[in-house]
């Protein structure tokens, strides 16, 4: 049996041959014409030096069929049925959703592939399932989604990182063998987030054919990009299972995480814009108004030293600066005077808060701000009442020592008693206090991730989702932030249960520039927690001017991280200035179309947002280091609609604003002189796109913000 099925969207097509061995024939740019009768014309025949039949990359890509690369499925039934061969048994299609069912009657297995191609955003959502059809357990070692790519997909770009340095780009050429990325830390990870881009050699921000892939999973994962000896390219994404972790009894099934992918013929910007739109329409849900309130988090201001009178004074100063949401961080519960104790004992420390939390919350509310609080529900310290009462609640393998991380251990969420205890404590916290927002942290990696002696990292991750889902259902007006020592748990599946990511514990604006750029490839700015840190950065000890700190935080979900009571008047005014600037631009920043511009010198980064009509844009020019050349590349902006535009300078490095630029510039560009003198500067969109706007040299660790408005 053979059936050519086309799923189509505004920019992409997915064409599948639903034969006895179903496979993807095409996944890429939308075809202007398509004839199913022509599909056979792409077949290449059978070469010498191999099997006597053609064995394509298919949905399962079974080794038992003669596919010699990485299969979508590996498993066995007590050593048997390890080489299944499936045949298509059923096709189910409704609008943009397609389900293909394949069965192997000998092995007693059903393999199910689901595809949903979103017509508007051109993002493909796909996953595979495996069902055990007959008596006896079936052990699943691997279950993946395998997607083919054309021969010109020669370059892969993934992300690496660590604590306080997340989302760093890593490019490599695919020639022979391939690329593999594994994450085994039990969370999405700082080290290797589950995202990858593959495309033609040299794809850039504004040009090139590129596919983006996101595995929506908050646990262990494996991603491959392979080339076989025939030159066939594939991308494969899966949850990574430890030995014996997944066993199916009769009629039980397991599914891969959802894989979200899209193709862009317009470079990485096109890819990002399609993902951003999809996230806004299908992933993130804001329980209240969509406007993202400006935060103040007290962590870097007071750490564990909680004094209600001082915290209320902080709230008053925060409100005066324009802050809209005030968050009490770690240190409010019993035993939490440092990071050696307290986790798990989710009871208010009455030594610190003798009158309870309510008076503090009420003061915050009276000041017109929302109130938020920090928790780390999955964790426990051993010097706690909870551990003394329930040492068996740890996620561990009995009989072995386990190393701590940040002096803490992980609770076994698969244990119903643990799960119910956490629900009960959150019921107390959220049911008895007027809380708008919860910062949910997860500050360690998982070692010995086992429930009742059996590997259970996958089940731990699924239990986390159930806990999140239950709390979101019970408290629909409470927003959640996903934090994991900063950016250790950032993915679409956790974003379905939260409204904000804490992108990094690093508030150093110079480091944040590359962290936030990496983040921007798959996530829109309104879910990116971006705080203005203090003049003296707590993580790097670097000192940076308010201009650079303020503008770096501008394009995300803005917040500030400080004790405003201790800050001087000048610094408070600096914070108030950039909060006000962010608020004035927030409707554009959080609803517009984001872009990054290609630059010859990586010491200069340019990014911006244009409104959907193309009639208004803001552009940030950030200088990270000294340029190679004694001249800055012109600003060429191709994303505005045709017309004439007024150029406005919204912010400059402080020394430029004060006229102290002589160490770099003898004269500023003439348009800048006129703009700073109050004259209206007009530029045509075509001239701006093709020839560009002249830019000055600015100092390292400084930035300037421009606005373009059609006249």
N, C-alpha and C positions, 0 to 999 in steps of 0.2 A: 504494500500500500504506500502511496506517496501523495502528499498534499502540500502545496506551496502556500505558506501563510505569511501575510504582511501585516505588521503593526506599524502604524505611521503616526508621526507627530509633526509639529511645525517645522522642525529642523532636522529630524533624524528618522531613519527607517530601520526596522528590524525585520529581516526576512528569514524564515525558518522552513526547512524542508522536513515536513512531518512524515518521514518514511519509517521503515522498521528500525532504522538507526537514526533518530532525529538529530538534526544538526542545524547550526546557524550558518546560513549562506552569506549573510551580509548584515553588518551593524555599523552604520555610519551616516553620512550626509544624506538628506532626503533626496530621493530620485524624482526627477520631473516626470518621467514615464517609467512604467514597470509592466512587464508582461511575464506572468508565471510560466508561460510556455518556453521562455528563453532561458530559464534557470539552468538547464542542462549544459548550456554553452560554456559555462565556467569550469566544467570538469576538466581535469588535466591529464586524465588517463593513468596508466600504470607503468612505472619505470622498472627497469632491471635493478638488481641489487636489493630487492625487498620481497614482500609477499606477492602472491599472484593476483591479489585483489586490492582495490583501493580501500584503505581504512581511514576515514576522515576523522578530524576532530569533531566529536559529537557531544551531546549533552552529558552523557555518562563517560564517554571515552574509555571503554572497558579494556583492560589488559587482556581479558579472556576473549576478546574479539580480534586481538592482534594490534591494539594500540600500545606502542611501546613507551610512551611518555607517562606523565603523572595523570592517573585516572581521577575522576571525580569521586570514586568510591573505593575504599579498602575496608575489608572486614571478613569475618568468618563465623561459622557455626561449629564450635569445637574443632576447628581446623578445616572443616569442610565448607563448601559453597563460597570459597574465597575468590573465585574467578567467574562471577556471574556474567551472563550475556542477556541483555534485555531486548524486548520487542515492543513496539508501540501497541498499546491496547485501547487507548481512548483519547479523543481530542475534545476539549471543552473551551469554547471561545464565546466571550460576551464583550462587545465593544473593544476597549483597549486591553482587556485581560485575556490571557491565554494560559491554559493548563494542559500539559501533555503528561499522560500516564503511560509508563512502560512496566512490563512485568517479566520476571523470570520464574516460570512455574517450577523448574527443577530446584532452584535455590530457595523458592518461596519468598520472593522479595518483590516489592513494588517501588519504582523510582518515579517521583513526581516532580515535574519542573513547572514553576509558575513565572509568568512574565506579565508585567504591567508597564506599558509605555505611556507616560503622561503626555497628552497631546499638546498642552500649552507650554510646558517647560522642556520637553524632550529628554527628561530623565527616565531611564529604564530602571524599574525595580524588579529584581529577580531573586529566586531562591530555589533550592532543591530539597526534597524530603525523601526519606527512606522508611518504608513500612515493612515490618516482618509479618508475612502472611501465614506462616505455619507454626506448628508447635515446636517448642525448643527455643532457647535464647540465641540471639544473633549479636555478636560483638562488633561494634562499628569503630574502626580505627581512624578513618578519615571520611568526611563527607564535604565536598567542595562544590563551588560554582565555577565552571570552566567556560571561558569566553574567548573565541578566536579573534585575531586581529590580522589585517593585511600585511603583505611582505614589506611595506615601507615603514612599518612601525618599528623604528630602529633605536629609539632612545627611551629610557625609563627615568622618571624622577620620583623619588620617594622622599620621606622626611625622617630625620633622626633628631635626637635631642637628649636632654637630661634635665634634672631639676634646675630651675631658673635659666634654662636655655632650650626651650621647646621649639618645635616646628622649624628646624633648619633644613634647607633643601639639599638634596644629594642627587646629582645627575650621573648617569652612566650609559654607555652605548651597549646595545644588545647585538652581539655578533655570533657567538657560539655558547651553548650551554644556557645561560640565563641569569636571572636575579631571584633571590629568595630572601624573604624577611620573616622572622619568627619573633613572636612576643610571648613570653612565658611567665610574666610577673603577676598575672591574676587581675589586672585592670587594663584599661585601654593603653596606658603607658606613656611616660615621657619619651621613652627611648625610640619607639617605632609605632606611631599612630597608624591605624588601619586604613591608610589612604595612599593612592599611587596614581601617577599620570604616565601614560605611554603614548608616544606619537612619532611623527616623522622627525628625522634628525634635525636638531636645531629649532624645534618649536619654541616660541617666545610668548611674551605677554600679549602682543597685539597681532601675531601671525602664526600660521602653522596649523596642521591637522593634529588633533590631540584627543585622547580619550581619558576621562577621569573616572576613578573607581573608589568607592567608599564601602567598607564592610561595617555595617551598623551593629557593632558588638563591643561590649565593655569588658570582655575577658581575654583569654589567650587567643591568638590568631596566627595564621600563616598566609602569606601572600607570595605568589610566584609570578614571574614573567619569563617565559621560556621560548627558545627557538630550537626546533628539532633539526635533524640533518637534512630534512627536505625544505628547510627555511620557513616552516609554518610557525607563526607567532601565537602564543596563547597567554592569557592572564587567568590566574586561578586564585580564588579567595575562599577562606574557610575559618571556622573556629578550630583551634588546635586542641585536640583531646589528649589527655594523659592516658597511659596504658590502663585498659579496663574501665575507663570512665563512662562509656556509653554502651549499654547492653539493652537490646530490645526483646521483650517477650512477645508472644503472638498478639498481633493487632496493635502493637505499640509502634510509634513512629518518632523520628527525630528530624529536625529541619536545620538547614544551614541558617545563619543570620541572613537578613536581607542584604543584598548587594545593590547599591545605587550607582549607576554609571551614566555617562553622557558623552556624546561626541561633539566637538566644536571644530569647524573649519576656520575659526577666527581667533585661534590661539587660546592661551590660558584665560584671558579675560572672558571670552565667550563661554568657556567651560564654567568658570566661576559664576558668571551671571545666571546661567541655567540652574546650577546648584542652589544659588542664593534664592532664586524665585521659588524653587521647589521647597526648600526649607520653610520659607515664609508661608507657603500655601498648604503644605502637607505634613510638616514635622513639628514645628514649635507651636505651642498654644499659650497665649497670654490670657490669664483668667480675668484680668481687669482691663483697663484701657491700655492700648498698645504703647503709649508713651513711656519710654524707659526712664524712670526717675534717677537723678544723680545721687550717688551713694556717698556716705562717709562711713568707713569701717574703722573701728577704734584700735585694731590690732597693733599697728606700728606706732600708735600713739601711747598706749599704756601696757600692752602685752597682758600679763596675768594680774596686774595691779589694779583691781576693780574697786573704785570708791564711788558710790552712787552720787554724792554731791559733785564730785569732779566730772563724772560722766554726764550729769545734767548740764554742767557748765560747758562741756564739750558740745552737747546738743544745741545749746543756745548760740554758741559761736558758729556752729555748722549751719544753722538756719540763717544766720546773718550773711553767710557766704553764698547762700542759694541752694544748699543741699536739700534734697527731697526725700531721702531715705537714710535712716540712721541705724547702724548695725553694731550690736554688741558681739564681739568675737569670743574666742576661747577664754575660759577662766571664770565663768559664772556659776559653775556647779561644784559640789563638794569634793574636796581633795585635790583641787586643780590650782595649785599655786605655782606649778612648773609643769614640764611635760613628762614627769616621772609617775604621776598618779592621776586618778579621777575618772578616766575614760571608762564608761559603763555605768557609773553612779550618776544617773541623770536626775539629780535632786538639787534644788537651789541651795547654794552656800549662804546660809543665813548670817554667817560672820560678815560676809561682804555686803549682803543685801538684807539687813535686819527687818526691813519693812516690806520685803518681797520685791519682785520685778515690776509689779503694777504701777507704783508711783513713778518709776523711771519711764515706763512705757507711756503713761499718761502725760508726762511732761513733754516727751517727744511728740505725741499726738497734738498737744496744745500748741506746739510750735509749728504745726502744719506739715509735719513729716510722717512718713511711714516708719514702722519699726521692724527691724530684723534681728535674728539671733543665729548663732553658730552651733552646729552639732557635728559629731563624728560617730554615727550610730553603729557602724560595723566594727568598732574597735574597743579594746579593753586594755587597761593597765593591770598588772598583777597586784600592786598595792592598792586594792579597792575592796569595798564590801562585796561587790558583785563576784569578784574572783574568789574571795574567801568562801562564799556560799556556793558557787557553781564553777569550780575549776574545770569541770568536764565540758563547759560551754565553748572552749577554744576550738578553733579550726586547726586540727593537728593530727598527727599520727601518734597514737599512744605508745609510750615507751621510749620515744626519742626526744632529745633536747631540740629546741627550736630557737634560732637567733631572733632577737627583738629588732625592730626598726623604729626609731624615735621612741624607744622604750615602751613599745606597745605591741599588741598581738591582735589577731582577727577573731571575731566571734563567728560561730558556726550558724549561719542563717538558715541552713537546712534543718536545724533542730527546731521543732515547733515551739518549744519553750522559750528559746532565744527570740524567735520571731515575735511571739506574743508579748514578751517583756518589752521589746522595743516599741511595739505598737502602743502598749499601755503607757510607757513614759512619754511618747509623743502626744498621746491623747491628753495627758496631764499638761504638757507644755503648751500645745496649741489649743486645747479645749478650755483652758483657764486663763489664758493671756491673749491680749489683742495683738497678735503677731501677723504681720503681712508677708514676711519673707524669711526663708530659712537658708542659710549657707551650709550646705551638706558636704563635709570634708571627708577625705579618705587618704590618710597620710602614710601608708606603708604598702609594700608589696607582699604578696601571699607566698609563704613557704609552707610546705606540707599541707596543701589544700585538700584535706580529706574529711569525709563524713563517715563515721563508723568504720574507719580504716580504709575506705575506698575513695580513690581520687574523685574530687567533686568540685573542681573550679567552675565547670560549666553550670552545675546545679547551684552553686553559690551565686553566680552571676544572675541566673534566672530568679533566685530567691530575692536578690536585691531589687530586680524589676517588680516582683510582686509586692514587696514592701513599699516601693515608690508608688506603685499604682494604687495601693490601698490608701495611703496617706493623701495622694492627690484626689482620690474620690471622696474621702471623708472631709477634706479641707480644700474645696475647689477654689477658694479665693486667696490661698496662700501660694506665693511664688517660691520656687526652689532654685538655688544656684548649685551647679555641679562643680565641686572643687576637689582636687586630689593632689595635695602639695603643689597647687597651681594646676598645670595642664596635664595631669596624669590620667584623667578620665573625661575625654572629649570625643564624642561620637554621636551619630544621629539617634541611636537607640536610647541613650541617656537623655538626649535633648527632647525626646518625646515626653519626658517626665520632668523637665526643668525648663527654665526660661533664660538662663544665663550660664556662661562658663567663666570660671576664674582662670584666665588664660595662662598666667604664670605668677609665681610668688615673687618674681623679679619686677620691681617697679622702676628700675633703672631705664630711663627713656632710651638710651643708646642701645641697650640690649633689646628693649621692647620693640624697636623698629623692625628687626628681622623676625622676631617672634610673631608679631602681629601680622606681618606680611605673609608668613607661612600659614597662619591661621586663616587668612582671608581667602585662600584658594577654595575652601569648601564651606565656609560659614559666613553669613552676613554680619555686618558690623554691629547690629543691635543686640546680638547675643554674646558679644565679646567684652567681657569685663576688662576695662582699661582705666587704671587709676593714676592720678597725678601723685607721684611720691614726693617725699620731702627733698629739700635741697641736698641733704647728705643722705645718699641712698643706703638703706639698711642691709642690702644683700651684697653690693659691690664696693661700697664706701666711696663711690664716685660722686662728685659734686657737679650738678648741672643747673643751668639757668632756667628760670620759670618758663621762658618762651619755648624751649625745647620740650620740657616736661609737659606743659599744657597742650601744645599742638600734637604731641605724640599720643596723648590720651583722647584727643578730640573726636576721632572717627569711630570709637567704639561705644559701648555702654559706659558712660563716664562715671568715675567716682574719684574720691580723694582718700589718702591714707596718711593720717597725721593726727596729732593732738592740736586742734586750733587754739586752745587756751595757751599753750606754751609757745606758739609761733608769734613772731613779731607782726606788727601791723602791716608792714610792706608785704610779707609773705601771704598774710590773709587776703590782702587786696589782690595779689597775683592769682590766688586760687579763685576768688570771686570773679575776676576778669574772665578766666577761661571757662568757668562754669556758665557764666552768662553768654559767652560766645557759643559754647556747645548748645545751650538751650535755643539760641536764635537760629542755629543751623540744624537742629535735631530733626525736624520734619523731613528735610532733604537727606541728611546723613542716614537715617534709619528707614527710608522708604525709596531712596533713589537707586541708581545703577552704579555699582562700584567698578573701578578700573585701576589698573596699574600700568604705568608707561615704561616701555623699554628704554634703558639708558646705556650708553657705551661704557661708562665708568660706574662700577658697583658702589663707589663711595657716595653716590647721589641716588636717592630713592624718590620717586614721584608717584603719588597715588591720589585718587580723588573720587568724587561722586557726582553724577549728572542726573538731573531729574528725568522722569520718564518721557517728557516731551522734548528733551534735548535743548531746553531754552535757558537752563541755569546749571552752573557747576561750581564746585569748590575744589581746589587743587592744593595739595600739600607738597612742598619741595623740602626734603630733608637732607641735610649734609651729615654723613656719618664720619668721614675722614677727609684728608686733603685730596684734591683731585690730581690726576696724573698731569693734566695739561693746565696751562695758565689761561683758562677760559672755560666757562660753563656752557654746556650744550643747550641750545634753544629749547624752549618748551613748545612741543608740537602736540596739540590736543585735537584728535580727530572725531570726538564723540558728540560735538554740538550740532544742532540743526542749522541749516543754512541761514545766514543773516549776520548782522553787525552786533557786537557785544561790548559792553562796558567792562573794563578791567579795573577791579578794586583790590587794593592791598589791605587785607584784613588783619594781618599780623606780620611783624618783622623781628629779626633778632634785636635784642635790646640796644646793642651798640649802633646798629643801623638806624633804628628809630630815633636815637639820640644824635645821629649824624657823625658817629665815631667809626667810620668804615675805612679810613685812610690806609690802614695797614694792608688791606686787600684791594681796594678800589680807589683809583684816583677820581673817577667820575662814575656815578651810577648810570644805568641805561636811562635815556632821556624820558621814556614813558614813565619810569618810576619817579623821576624828579617832578614831572607834571602831576602825577597821581598824588604824591605826597604834599604837593602844594594846593591840592583841592580841585585841580582841573579834571574834567571828564576825559578819560582815555578810551578810544573806540578802536576795535580791531575786527576785521572780517573773519568769519569762521573758516573760510577756505584758506586765507592767508595764515591763520593760526594753525591750521592742520598741516599745511604743506611747508611753509617757511618758518613759522614759529615766532614766539615772543622771546626777546632777548632777556637773559637772566644774569644777575650779578654773581660774583663769587661770594659765598658766605662761609663763615667759620665752621669747622667741624663741631658737631653736637649743637647745631642750631637749625632753624627751619623758618620758612615763610609760607604764609597762607594767602592764596589769591582766590577771588571770586569773579566769575564771568556771568553776566546777565544780558539777555537779548534786549536790544533797544528798538 
